[in-house]
Amino acid sequence: MQLLVAVDGTPDSDRALDHGLTLARAAGAELVLVHAVQPAVDEETAPEPVSGPAEVGDRLVMESTAEAEERGAGVLDSAADRIDGDDVEVGRELVYGPPAEAIPEFAERTSADGILVGHRDLSEEHERLLGSVAKQLIERSSVPVTVVR
């Protein structure tokens, strides 16, 4: 049996990891920690506000894929450190793209038996505008998804 735990370094994913560890121990399952690599886009700070749409692109800074991979590897390492020395077999995997797409694709490709993901308490407005990764995983996944609060 193989359980995937989506990790992103937040307390929400730590709770999913803790629950996944409990399930893996009980079932004798392998736990695979999965992090989706998606380069971040940030805005440079400037003393004056943006004067118009043309200036917006000049202030955006995109993280390189290598930087995103390094950040992701750190997230996986931190998650693995939380369960280091345990009797559960643990794998680590970086997947590429939006988490709600890349994680279900990886689950299907590896014949995983389930996915665990943390739940963030987003405002209704935020969830309506951007959606929730947990909700999208449930909708897109061909394997059972457990959302941990």
MODAQUI-V767835 format. One record per pair of residues at least 6 apart in sequence whose C-alpha atoms are under 8 Angstrom apart, sorted by sequence separation. I is the first residue (numbers start at 0). GAP is how many residues later the second one is. D is the distance in Angstrom with one decimal. If there is no record, write none. Layout:
# MODAQUI-V767835
i = <I;I>
gap = <GAP;GAP>
d = <D;D>
This chain:
# MODAQUI-V767835
i = <6;22;23;49;95;106;137;5;6;23;94;106;137;4;94;106;136;5;6;20;79;121;4;19;94;4;133;44;4;43;118;42;43;75;117;2;42;43;75;116;41;42;40;41;40;41;2;40;41;72;39;40;71;38;39;38;38;68;0;2;4;6;38;0;1;2;3;4;5;6;7;37;0;1;2;3;4;5;6;36;38;39;114;116;118;0;1;2;3;4;5;38;113;114;115;116;117;118;119;1;3;37;112;113;114;115;116;117;118;36;111;112;113;114;115;116;117;36;113;115;99;103;98;99;102;106;107;36;107;35;99;100;103;104;106;34;99;103;103;100;103;34;99;34;33;32;32;32;30;32;36;29;30;31;32;33;34;35;36;37;28;29;30;31;32;33;34;35;36;37;27;28;29;30;31;32;33;34;35;36;37;29;31;33;35;36;16;20;24;35;36;24;35;7;23;34;13;8;35;7;20;35;6;6;8;33;8;6;19;5;16;15;15;15;3;14;12;13;11;12;11;12;11;3;11;1;2;3;5;1;2;3;4;5;6;0;1;2;3;4;5;0;1;2;3;4;5;2;18;15;15;14;15;14;11;11>
gap = <6;6;6;6;6;6;6;7;7;7;7;7;7;8;8;8;8;10;10;10;10;10;11;11;11;12;13;14;15;15;15;16;16;16;16;17;17;17;17;17;18;18;19;19;20;20;21;21;21;21;22;22;22;23;23;24;25;25;26;26;26;26;26;27;27;27;27;27;27;27;27;27;28;28;28;28;28;28;28;28;28;28;28;28;28;29;29;29;29;29;29;29;29;29;29;29;29;29;29;30;30;30;30;30;30;30;30;30;30;31;31;31;31;31;31;31;31;32;32;32;33;33;34;34;34;34;34;35;35;36;36;36;36;36;36;37;37;37;38;39;39;40;40;41;42;43;46;47;57;57;57;58;58;58;58;58;58;58;58;58;59;59;59;59;59;59;59;59;59;59;60;60;60;60;60;60;60;60;60;60;60;61;61;61;61;61;62;62;62;62;62;63;63;64;64;64;65;66;66;67;67;67;68;69;69;69;70;72;96;97;99;100;101;102;103;103;104;104;105;105;106;106;107;108;108;109;109;109;109;110;110;110;110;110;110;111;111;111;111;111;111;112;112;112;112;112;112;113;129;131;132;133;133;134;136;137>
d = <5.1;7.7;6.3;6.5;6.0;7.8;7.6;6.8;7.3;6.5;6.0;7.6;5.8;8.0;7.0;7.6;7.1;7.8;7.5;7.2;7.5;8.0;6.8;7.3;7.3;6.1;6.6;7.6;6.7;5.1;6.4;5.5;6.1;6.5;7.2;7.3;4.5;6.6;7.9;6.4;5.7;5.9;6.6;5.2;5.7;6.3;7.3;4.4;7.9;7.4;5.9;6.2;7.0;6.7;5.3;5.1;6.1;7.6;7.7;6.8;7.1;6.5;5.7;7.4;5.5;6.2;5.9;6.2;6.2;6.0;6.3;7.4;4.8;4.8;5.0;4.7;5.0;4.9;5.4;7.7;7.6;7.4;7.2;7.5;6.0;6.2;6.0;6.1;5.9;5.9;5.9;5.2;5.4;6.4;5.8;6.4;5.7;5.8;7.6;7.1;6.5;6.5;6.2;4.9;4.7;4.8;5.1;4.8;5.3;5.9;7.3;7.2;5.8;6.2;6.0;6.1;6.2;6.1;7.5;7.1;5.6;6.7;7.0;7.6;7.8;7.9;6.9;6.3;7.5;7.4;5.6;7.6;6.6;7.8;7.4;6.2;5.1;4.9;7.1;7.3;7.8;7.5;7.3;6.9;7.4;6.6;7.6;7.7;7.1;7.3;6.4;6.4;6.2;5.6;6.0;6.1;6.6;5.9;5.9;6.4;7.3;5.0;4.9;4.4;4.8;4.9;5.1;4.8;4.8;5.4;7.3;7.5;6.0;6.3;5.5;6.2;5.9;6.2;5.4;6.0;6.4;7.5;7.1;7.0;6.2;7.7;7.6;7.9;7.6;6.6;8.0;6.3;5.1;7.8;6.8;7.7;7.4;5.5;6.7;6.2;7.5;7.1;7.1;7.2;7.6;7.3;7.4;7.3;6.6;7.6;7.6;5.9;5.4;5.0;7.3;6.5;6.2;7.5;8.0;4.6;4.5;7.7;5.9;6.9;6.3;7.9;6.0;8.0;7.3;5.1;5.7;6.2;5.8;6.3;7.4;7.4;5.4;5.1;4.7;4.7;5.3;6.2;7.2;5.9;6.1;6.1;7.7;7.4;7.5;7.5;5.3;6.7;7.8;7.2;7.7;7.0>
